[in-house]
């Protein structure tokens, strides 16, 4: 089964997660990184949309059916490799020389919501799907780098609440808090709106990349210096 696909529409790259709930595991991280690299490498692409083809889910976050057995079997190198690979994905999104737009077409839970926050902009359908950070109920603390780039996307007061309660929120509430640019009535409207928004960009890559490099300098440093020791020492659960 495929995990991610890339297609071009006009001058927009569309990276589609194609594995149902799009739970994140080593195969997911590798496939998404390859898809992003392919999309960004094409100099004709002026923007990138990240979305899913599942009717209910954007991404349900880390694949616990992989992670829990891996922890029990002490496959620590595999787990650490996955975490480092996801950090690479996040950094690719944060530093991409073109605007990256998350078209959230369904549930975005945990690492799925975090993935959307690594993008430059977020749009979401209003008729189906929740956005939440359930880690507080799963005994999984955020890594410092995750906290840093989620704070760029979510107002601090709301992030504080969502992170400490695990409460699920809808697209309409996210729009009120400006976490997403806009809520759309359904999938068809989201797809059309995301493409229209993406098509509106025609920025030079060099200046766009430099803006993002300077804007996210502190976030990248936190990922590189603070995430690594926590991952390498397996301080990933409580």
N, C-alpha and C positions, 0 to 999 in steps of 0.2 A: 504494500500500500504506500502511495506517495505521501510525503509529509509537507512539502512546500513546492509551489510552482511559481514561475515568473512569466509574465506576458507584458507586451508593450501595447499601449493604446495611445496613439498620437505620440506625444513626447513624455508620456507618463508610464513609469514602471509600476505594475501591480504585482505585489508579492502576496500570494494566497496560501494560507495554511489549510491543508487539505486532509487532515487526519482526525476528523470527527470533533471530539472535545479538545483536540490539540493540546493534550497533556504533555508537559515538557520533560524530556529524558535525554540521554546522550544522542540518540538518533535525531531528535527534534532540534537540538542545539546545532548539530553539524549541518543538518539540512537547511535550517533557517539562515545560518551564516553563509552557506554557499549561495543561497538565493539572493541574499542582500549583496554579496560581493558581485554577483552576476549583474544585478540591477544597477548598482552604482558604477560598475566598470563601463557601462554603455554611456558614452559622452552625449548621446542624443537625449538621454533622459533628463528632464528638467524638474521632476518631482517623483516621489515614490509613495504609493498607497500600500499599507499593510492591513490585510483583512483575512477573513476565513470564509470558506464555502459551506460551512455547516449552518443549518437553519436556526440552531439554538445557541451556538457557542462561538465566541471569539477565541478564548483560551481558558481552560479550567486550571491553569497553573501547573505546578510540579506534579509529575506522574507518581502518585504515592504507591501505586501498584508495582512500580519499579523501585522506588526509593526505599520503602520499608523492608522488602526482602534483601535489598542490597546492604542496608544497614545491619540487618541480622546476620548476614553472611560476611560481614566485615569487608565488603568490597570498597574500601576507602579510596583507593586510587581512582576507581571508576567514578565515585561520587565527587571527589575533588576535581577530576577532569571535567565533569559536567558543569560544576559551579564556575570554574574558570572559563569554560566555553560560553556560558551564558553571560558572564561579565564581558567577554569579547563581543557578543551580540549587542549588549547594551551600549558599549563604547562605539560600535559601528553606527548605531542609530544616533547617538549623541553627537558624533563627529561627521556624519554623512554630509557631503558637499551639496546636497540638494534637500529640499524640504521633505520630511517624512510625516505622512498623515496616517494615523490609525483610524480605520473605519471599523468601529466596534459594532459588529452585527449580532451580538448575543452576549452571553455571560462572559465576564472578564473577572476571574477570581484569582486572588493571590498573585502568583508570578505572571498570570495573564494580565491582570490590572497593572502590575509593575511594568510589564513589557509595553503596554500602551503609554505609560508615563514616560518611557524613554524616548518616545517619538516627539516630534516638534509640535504637532497638533493632533487633536482627537475629535472625532465626530461619532455619533452613536444613534442607533435606532431607538425609538421610544416605546414601541409596542411589545418588545420582548428583550429580556436580558438585564441582569444585575451586575453591578460593579462593586467589588468588596475586597477587603484585606482580612481573610479569616485566620491569619497566622497566629493571632493571640489565642485562638481556640485549638490550634494544632501544636502549640509549644514550639513554634519556629520563629525565632527572632529575625527581623530584617537585618541584612548586612548594612554596614555604614554607607556604602555606595548607593544602595537602593534607597535609603532614607534621603540621601542628598539629591538624587534626581527625581524622586517622587515629589519632593518639596518644590521643585521648579514647576511642577504641573498642578499641584493641589494646594490651595491656600492652607497655611499652617494650621489654623483653627479647625478646619475640616479634616485635614490629615490626622491631627491629634485625635479627633473623635473616632474616625473610621478605623484607625490603627489600633486603638485601645478597646473598641467595642466589637469590631468585626461586623458592624451593621452593613446590610446590603442597601444600595441606593440605585435609583433609576436614572435614566438619561435626563429626564426633566430636572431632577435635583442637581445633577452634574452640570447641566447648562446654567442653572441659577448661580452656581458657585464658579462658573467660568472654567471648570475642569475640562469640559468639552466646548468646542466652538459653537456647536449647534446640535439639537436633537431633531431627528427626522422621523416621520410617521411610520415608516416601515423599511424593509430591506431595499426595495426598489428605489425609494426616495433617498436612502442613505448612499447607495451606489452612485446614483446620478449626482447627488450633492458632493460626494467625495471627489468624483471625477471633475466636476465643474471647479471646485476649489483647487484641485491639483493643477488643472489646466491654466489657472490664473497666474501661475508662477513662471517666470522666465528670468531668473537671476543668474548672474555669472558665478560659476562654481568657485572660483578663487576667493571672491569676497564672501560668499555664503559660508564656505568652509572656515575662513578666518574668523568670521563673526562667531560661529559655533565653537571653534577652538578656544577663543578668549572667553566666551560666555560660560563655557562648561569646564574651564581649566581646573577649578577647585574640585568639581565632581570627579573628573578623571583622576586627579591626584588621590582622592579618597579611595576610589576603586582600586588603584594600583598599590597604595600603601597600607590601607586599613583592611580591605577585604582579604587580601592574600594571606596574612597570618591567621585569620579566623578560619578561612577555608582549609588551609594546610594543617591546622591543628584540629580540624573537624569540630569546631565550636559552632555547629549549625542547628542544634536543637537544645531544648532545656528540659 
